[in-house]
Amino acid sequence: MDQVASLIQAMLAPGIMISACGLLILGMNNKYSLVVNRIRTLNEEKRKFAKTADTKEFEYFDEMRLKSISMQLQSLYQRLYLVKNAVVCYSAGVAAFVVTSIWIGLGLIMTKTEFINFGILSLIFFVIGMIIVLAGVIFAARESIKGFQIVGFELKADE
């Protein structure tokens, strides 16, 4: 009975990390959708400016707005890239934690094998998963900084 309890405890850590990564992925997917929608909205506004360019002269405000849109679109694409990287890292982390759980389970079943040390393999995959999740957190932090910069572009354009 103690061995079963130990196994359940060992398998809980990767399971908790899988759940945590799922929440992180959910949040980043929400950001991804928001950034994509903002890009589409700005592109639509840019197209409207292009249509009116043939029929009238741009005023100073229109030129500034068009420059702001271009700067925002470039930065939003960079932000989208960071969000994508964060989601990929979190997903790879989930995969590493699933493999960790599999190695823990196999280690219990195959206790007599001398060829593979399942405990070491489990630990290696768990640490790899944690490092990958850390990389995802770094991408997410950089994405937040980029989002703040984009708001600065918007505010400067309105001055």
BATIMI-448938 format. One record per atom (N, C-alpha, C, O, CB): residue in three letters; z, y, x. Coordinates in steps of 0.001 Angstrom, whole numbers, plus 500000, padded with zeros to 6 digits. Glycine has a CB too. Layout:
N
AlaZYX;...
% end
This chain:
159
Met500000498803500815;Met500000500000500000;Met500000501263500860;Met499335502240500516;Met501200499997499072;Asp500741501257501980;Asp500772502417502871;Asp499403502692503484;Asp499022503842503703;Asp501802502205503976;Gln498677501618503753;Gln497344501764504327;Gln496397502431503326;Gln495580503262503721;Gln496790500392504757;Val496489502094502068;Val495660502696501027;Val496009504177500878;Val495118505017500751;Val495848501954499679;Ala497297504491500895;Ala497724505891500792;Ala497215506697501979;Ala496775507835501817;Ala499260505984500708;Ser497274506112503172;Ser496771506790504369;Ser495276507038504266;Ser494786508103504641;Ser497080505969505622;Leu494552506040503752;Leu493107506188503591;Leu492792507310502604;Leu491910508131502856;Leu492477504865503117;Ile493501507347501494;Ile493265508388500489;Ile493551509765501087;Ile492792510707500859;Ile494146508149499232;Gln494631509890501844;Gln494943511162502484;Gln493856511562503476;Gln493461512726503536;Gln496293511083503190;Ala493375510595504251;Ala492331510887505243;Ala491035511327504575;Ala490318512184505091;Ala492070509660506120;Met490742510727503416;Met489491511063502734;Met489604512355501920;Met488585512915501516;Met489074509916501823;Leu490819512835501674;Leu490989514060500902;Leu490525515306501647;Leu489938516202501042;Leu492428514217500515;Ala490777515374502935;Ala490400516574503698;Ala488896516854503600;Ala488513517978503276;Ala490805516413505175;Pro488035515866503869;Pro486603516152503692;Pro486258516477502239;Pro485388517308501978;Pro485767514961504164;Gly486934515827501297;Gly486666516097499883;Gly487012517524499495;Gly486281518165498741;Gly487441515132499012;Ile488124518016500010;Ile488517519412499746;Ile487512520365500367;Ile487161521378499762;Ile489935519702500296;Met487047520051501568;Met486049520912502224;Met484723520881501468;Met484033521898501406;Met485831520471503688;Ile484357519753500901;Ile483135519676500098;Ile483266520599498889;Ile482331521325498552;Ile482856518210499644;Ser484412520567498247;Ser484659521426497086;Ser484640522901497484;Ser484059523728496782;Ser486005521073496433;Ala485273523227498605;Ala485292524618499078;Ala483880525101499399;Ala483511526224499055;Ala486193524753500322;Cys483100524257500056;Cys481714524636500377;Cys480893524812499110;Cys480029525687499043;Cys481058523579501283;Gly481158523987498105;Gly480460524142496825;Gly480706525515496222;Gly479785526137495693;Gly480901523059495844;Leu481938525989496300;Leu482247527334495794;Leu481545528410496620;Leu481035529388496073;Leu483766527575495804;Leu481523528224497934;Leu480831529187498796;Leu479333529216498487;Leu478727530286498427;Leu481061528840500282;Ile478749528052498295;Ile477321527968497959;Ile477052528664496629;Ile476066529388496495;Ile476857526490497895;Leu477912528451495660;Leu477755529092494351;Leu477754530613494482;Leu476913531291493893;Leu478874528647493398;Gly478688531138495247;Gly478743532584495462;Gly477519533117496182;Gly476993534172495830;Gly479977532940496244;Met477065532384497194;Met475892532840497950;Met474625532727497114;Met473733533566497242;Met475739532030499245;Asn474524531718496267;Asn473357531622495387;Asn473313532792494419;Asn472235533283494085;Asn473371530299494613;Asn474475533240493967;Asn474546534416493104;Asn474042535650493855;Asn473271536441493311;Asn475994534640492606;Lys474483535809495114;Lys473999536928495931;Lys472494536826496142;Lys471782537828496081;Lys474724536961497293;Tyr472017535619496388;Tyr470590535396496596;Tyr469794535892495385;Tyr468788536587495532;Tyr470308533897496854;Ser470254535528494196;Ser469567535960492972;Ser469588537470492824;Ser468585538072492442;Ser470204535314491747;Leu470729538087493124;Leu470833539538493009;Leu469902540250493988;Leu469258541236493630;Leu472270539981493245;Val469831539753495217;Val468967540379496218;Val467500540211495829;Val466718541155495942;Val469226539774497616;Val467123539023495375;Val465733538792494951;Val465372539715493786;Val464282540286493763;Val465522537308494544;Asn466277539861492824;Asn466011540753491690;Asn465879542202492142;Asn465037542940491629;Asn467125540635490645;Arg466706542612493100;Arg466613543991493618;Arg465281544203494333;Arg464660545256494191;Arg467791544296494585;Ile464846543215495093;Ile463542543312495777;Ile462427543457494746;Ile461536544291494910;Ile463288542060496674;Arg462471542664493702;Arg461435542736492663;Arg461449544093491960;Arg460391544655491675;Arg461631541610491634;Thr462636544617491681;Thr462739545925491028;Thr462170547028491911;Thr461429547888491435;Thr464199546235490679;Leu462512547005493190;Leu461995548025494113;Leu460488547894494304;Leu459783548898494400;Leu462701547923495469;Asn459993546663494359;Asn458538546470494475;Asn457816547027493252;Asn456748547627493379;Asn458203544974494648;Glu458392546830492077;Glu457801547372490849;Glu457772548904490891;Glu456783549531490511;Glu458591546887489609;Glu458871549487491358;Glu458901550948491484;Glu457876551433492505;Glu457240552469492313;Glu460307551423491885;Lys457721550683493581;Lys456732551043494611;Lys455311550964494052;Lys454470551806494366;Lys456870550116495840;Arg455047549955493227;Arg453728549819492603;Arg453434550998491662;Arg452306551487491599;Arg453640548489491827;Lys454451551438490946;Lys454269552587490054;Lys453926553837490843;Lys453083554627490420;Lys455527552825489217;Phe454575554024491992;Phe454230555152492856;Phe452791555038493340;Phe452075556037493399;Phe455188555227494055;Ala452363553827493687;Ala450994553611494166;Ala449975553936493077;Ala448915554487493374;Ala450814552158494639;Lys450275553609491834;Lys449359553908490733;Lys449238555408490498;Lys448148555912490222;Lys449827553219489454;Thr450351556119490607;Thr450312557571490359;Thr449804558346491561;Thr449503559534491440;Thr451694558077489979;Ala449701557703492723;Ala449237558399493930;Ala447797558868493776;Ala447410559877494367;Ala449360557486495155;Asp447008558156492998;Asp445611558536492815;Asp445460559750491904;Asp444494560502492029;Asp444827557372492250;Thr446393559942491004;Thr446240560976489974;Thr446996562259490271;Thr446698563283489655;Thr446694560443488658;Lys447968562257491193;Lys448726563477491453;Lys449209563527492887;Lys449217562520493595;Lys449907563584490505;Glu449610564715493302;Glu450205564924494616;Glu451669564526494572;Glu452361564791493589;Glu450051566394495071;Phe452136563896495625;Phe453554563543495689;Phe454374564776496023;Phe454006565572496888;Phe453801562428496733;Glu455470564919495338;Glu456432565957495674;Glu457337565426496777;Glu457311564239497105;Glu457260566393494423;Tyr458132566319497338;Tyr459032565939498421;Tyr459962564805497981;Tyr460173563851498729;Tyr459855567156498885;Phe460511564906496786;Phe461426563888496278;Phe460730562536496167;Phe461315561505496497;Phe461989564306494916;Asp459484562541495705;Asp458736561285495577;Asp458496560638496937;Asp458621559422497081;Asp457397561533494876;Glu458149561455497937;Glu457921560922499284;Glu459211560341499870;Glu459199559285500502;Glu457367562023500211;Met460310561040499651;Met461596560546500153;Met461984559241499464;Met462506558322500095;Met462696561602499945;Arg461722559176498163;Arg462048557953497421;Arg461203556787497917;Arg461704555672498062;Arg461833558161495907;Leu459934557039498174;Leu459048555985498661;Leu459496555482500035;Leu459475554279500295;Leu457600556495498729;Lys459900556399500909;Lys460419555991502223;Lys461705555184502064;Lys461909554183502751;Lys460673557228503117;Ser462562555626501161;Ser463807554906500911;Ser463534553494500405;Ser464187552539500825;Ser464669555666499903;Ile462568553369499504;Ile462216552047498969;Ile461730551139500093;Ile462117549973500166;Ile461130552168497868;Ser460884551675500966;Ser460364550865502077;Ser461488550403502997;Ser461518549244503409;Ser459326551661502881;Met462412551308503321;Met463533550939504187;Met464426549903503506;Met464888548954504140;Met464356552184504564;Gln464661550096502223;Gln465503549152501491;Gln464855547773501413;Gln465530546755501558;Gln465787549675500085;Leu463548547746501183;Leu462859546455501088;Leu462956545677502399;Leu463183544467502395;Leu461386546663500710;Gln462783546377503520;Gln462902545702504815;Gln464319545159505015;Gln464506544022505449;Gln462535546669505962;Ser465297545980504694;Ser466684545552504872;Ser467075544464503885;Ser467833543558504230;Ser467619546735504726;Leu466570544543502673;Leu466870543507501688;Leu466287542165502112;Leu466893541119501880;Leu466330543905500313;Tyr465106542194502734;Tyr464528540939503220;Tyr465403540350504321;Tyr465615539139504368;Tyr463089541163503738;Gln465915541215505213;Gln466826540736506253;Gln468106540178505628;Gln468640539166506081;Gln467164541873507241;Arg468585540850504589;Arg469777540384503889;Arg469520539022503237;Arg470373538136503279;Arg470214541413502827;Leu468344538865502638;Leu467982537595502011;Leu467938536472503045;Leu468339535344502761;Leu466624537714501299;Tyr467459536781504226;Tyr467413535818505325;Tyr468829535367505700;Tyr469062534179505926;Tyr466701536431506554;Leu469770536312505765;Leu471150535980506092;Leu471788535121505002;Leu472520534176505296;Leu471964537254506299;Val471506535456503742;Val472036534660502625;Val471490533241502702;Val472232532275502524;Val471672535307501257;Lys470197533117502968;Lys469586531784503085;Lys470246530988504196;Lys470539529805504018;Lys468073531899503346;Asn470484531619505341;Asn471129530927506456;Asn472546530486506093;Asn472970529392506466;Asn471163531831507691;Ala473272531323505376;Ala474628530960504963;Ala474590529748504039;Ala475388528824504195;Ala475322532149504261;Val473671529745503083;Val473562528619502147;Val473180527338502890;Val473715526268502600;Val472522528927501045;Val472268527446503833;Val471862526267504610;Val473053525735505420;Val473267524525505494;Val470672526614505556;Cys473815526637506020;Cys474987526207506797;Cys476020525531505901;Cys476556524480506253;Cys475625527409507520;Tyr476301526129504744;Tyr477277525524503841;Tyr476793524150503366;Tyr477587523217503250;Tyr477538526447502634;Ser475505524030503095;Ser474954522739502656;Ser475030521704503765;Ser475362520545503514;Ser473501522902502197;Ala474724522116504990;Ala474838521197506132;Ala476294520806506355;Ala476583519673506739;Ala474256521840507413;Gly477212521744506116;Gly478637521429506215;Gly479037520373505205;Gly479788519452505526;Gly479477522683506014;Val478536520501503982;Val478808519492502952;Val478305518133503418;Val478995517124503270;Val478145519882501604;Ala477101518111503981;Ala476550516842504471;Ala477444516247505558;Ala477686515040505565;Ala475120517047505014;Ala477931517072506465;Ala478805516571507533;Ala480116516025506958;Ala480635515019507441;Ala479101517691508554;Phe480648516686505929;Phe481895516207505328;Phe481676514912504539;Phe482562514058504493;Phe482487517285504411;Val480507514764503924;Val480185513508503234;Val480086512371504256;Val480607511278504034;Val478851513640502430;Val479415512642505370;Val479310511622506421;Val480702511284506961;Val480994510124507253;Val478385512110507574;Thr481553512295507091;Thr482933512048507532;Thr483626511066506587;Thr484267510113507031;Thr483730513376507603;Ser483491511304505294;Ser484112510409504313;Ser483551508994504412;Ser484287508013504304;Ser483908510950502898;Ile482256508903504615;Ile481629507579504754;Ile482184506858505978;Ile482517505675505902;Ile480086507709504862;Trp482286507560507108;Trp482816506934508325;Trp484266506494508130;Trp484669505437508614;Trp482716507904509514;Ile485049507311507418;Ile486446506929507149;Ile486481505649506319;Ile487250504735506618;Ile487205508074506411;Gly485653505580505280;Gly485591504380504441;Gly485117503168505205;Gly485686502085505067;Gly484685504612503262;Leu484084503332506009;Leu483581502214506811;Leu484616501749507829;Leu484718500562508139;Leu482291502612507528;Gly485381502713508342;Gly486430502363509309;Gly487483501458508706;Gly488046500607509395;Gly487088503616509847;Leu487752501637507427;Leu488726500776506761;Leu488156499380506529;Leu488854498379506696;Leu489162501395505429;Ile486894499323506147;Ile486263498031505852;Ile486014497236507128;Ile486256496030507165;Ile484943498239505099;Met485538497892508159;Met485143497217509397;Met486188497437510487;Met485898498059511509;Met483765497718509871;Thr487358496948510281;Thr488433497156511249;Thr488305496284512487;Thr488929496578513507;Thr489756496898510598;Lys487525495235512426;Lys487438494284513543;Lys486314494600514528;Lys486191493924515549;Lys487244492892513005;Thr485500495602514248;Thr484374495881515139;Thr484828496644516381;Thr485671497537516301;Thr483295496679514400;Glu484265496282517516;Glu484592496950518776;Glu483457497864519221;Glu483595498587520207;Glu484893495918519867;Phe482353497837518512;Phe481192498618518922;Phe481287500082518514;Phe480788500957519221;Phe479947498017518341;Ile481919500350517389;Ile481962501714516863;Ile483411502091516590;Ile484147501347515942;Ile481101501847515570;Asn483809503252517090;Asn485138503777516785;Asn484979504746515604;Asn484617505909515781;Asn485791504494518049;Phe485254504243514409;Phe485018505030513200;Phe485942506248513113;Phe485568507278512552;Phe485203504156511970;Gly487138506124513666;Gly488072507258513648;Gly487536508430514454;Gly487594509576514008;Gly489435506835514195;Ile487016508142515640;Ile486444509196516490;Ile485206509801515827;Ile485030511019515815;Ile486083508634517891;Leu484346508932515275;Leu483153509430514589;Leu483525510325513404;Leu482890511355513177;Leu482288508257514110;Ser484540509934512662;Ser484993510739511530;Ser485458512107511996;Ser485108513128511404;Ser486121510027510778;Leu486243512118513054;Leu486753513373513591;Leu485615514260514099;Leu485612515468513864;Leu487752513098514719;Ile484652513657514792;Ile483513514420515312;Ile482736515069514175;Ile482411516254514242;Ile482585513512516137;Phe482432514294513124;Phe481667514864512013;Phe482469515923511247;Phe481900516895510751;Phe481231513755511058;Phe483784515732511153;Phe484608516739510480;Phe484587518051511267;Phe484432519124510684;Phe486064516232510316;Val484740517964512572;Val484712519172513412;Val483332519834513364;Val483230521058513285;Val485085518825514876;Ile482280519026513411;Ile480928519577513289;Ile480779520313511957;Ile480227521413511911;Ile479864518454513407;Gly481269519710510883;Gly481215520359509575;Gly481944521685509562;Gly481451522663509001;Gly481795519454508521;Met483121521725510177;Met483893522970510224;Met483159524041511030;Met483159525211510647;Met485282522715510830;Ile482543523654512128;Ile481787524618512944;Ile480597525159512157;Ile480316526357512200;Ile481300523961514264;Ile479905524289511444;Ile478762524716510640;Ile479206525655509525;Ile478528526642509242;Ile478036523499510050;Val480337525359508890;Val480853526248507850;Val481239527598508458;Val481015528640507842;Val482071525606507136;Leu481809527586509646;Leu482122528848510335;Leu480853529666510563;Leu480854530881510367;Leu482826528572511686;Ala479783529009510971;Ala478503529718511137;Ala478057530328509810;Ala477561531454509782;Ala477411528759511679;Gly478228529596508720;Gly477884530127507401;Gly478713531346507042;Gly478199532306506468;Gly478066529060506345;Val479996531309507379;Val480870532455507115;Val480408533671507925;Val480443534797507429;Val482344532107507454;Ile479985533450509146;Ile479479534552509982;Ile478211535140509363;Ile478069536361509292;Ile479192534059511431;Phe477291534284508915;Phe476094534791508236;Phe476464535579506983;Phe475876536625506709;Phe475156533632507868;Ala477438535080506225;Ala477864535769504997;Ala478469537133505326;Ala478236538103504605;Ala478887534908504217;Ala479243537215506407;Ala479830538499506807;Ala478747539478507230;Ala478800540657506879;Ala480838538302507951;Arg477768538995507981;Arg476653539870508391;Arg475863540337507176;Arg475377541467507142;Arg475717539136509381;Glu475735539466506179;Glu475032539836504954;Glu475783540938504215;Glu475159541840503656;Glu474855538612504045;Ser477087540879504203;Ser477882541925503547;Ser477719543264504259;Ser477618544307503613;Ser479368541528503510;Ile477693543235505579;Ile477477544460506350;Ile476097545031506046;Ile475950546239505861;Ile477627544190507868;Lys475093544172505994;Lys473724544608505684;Lys473674545215504285;Lys473005546228504082;Lys472728543420505792;Gly474361544623503328;Gly474406545166501964;Gly475001546559501946;Gly474529547428501214;Gly475213544249501047;Phe476029546778502743;Phe476658548096502830;Phe475678549125503403;Phe475621550261502932;Phe477934548029503699;Gln474911548727504413;Gln473918549627505008;Gln472839550008503999;Gln472385551151503974;Gln473275548974506236;Ile472436549062503178;Ile471390549328502186;Ile471870550352501164;Ile471097551211500739;Ile470970548025501476;Val473114550271500774;Val473669551275499852;Val473645552648500515;Val473410553656499849;Val475123550900499428;Gly473887552691501813;Gly473793553961502555;Gly472399554559502484;Gly472259555773502335;Gly474183553752504013;Phe471349553722502589;Phe469975554215502460;Phe469770554853501090;Phe469177555924500966;Phe468960553068502674;Glu470271554172500075;Glu470112554655498703;Glu470794556012498513;Glu470235556916497893;Glu470684553631497709;Leu471994556140499046;Leu472737557391498894;Leu472086558530499663;Leu472061559663499182;Leu474174557211499359;Lys471560558249500847;Lys470892559285501657;Lys469625559753500965;Lys469271560929501050;Lys470559558754503074;Ala468945558859500291;Ala467693559224499612;Ala467961560162498450;Ala467089560947498080;Ala466962557971499115;Asp469149560095497867;Asp469463560931496722;Asp470021562295497118;Asp470256563135496249;Asp470443560223495837;Glu470237562534498414;Glu470794563818498852;Glu469739564901498848;Glu470031566047499189;Glu471402563693500244;
% end
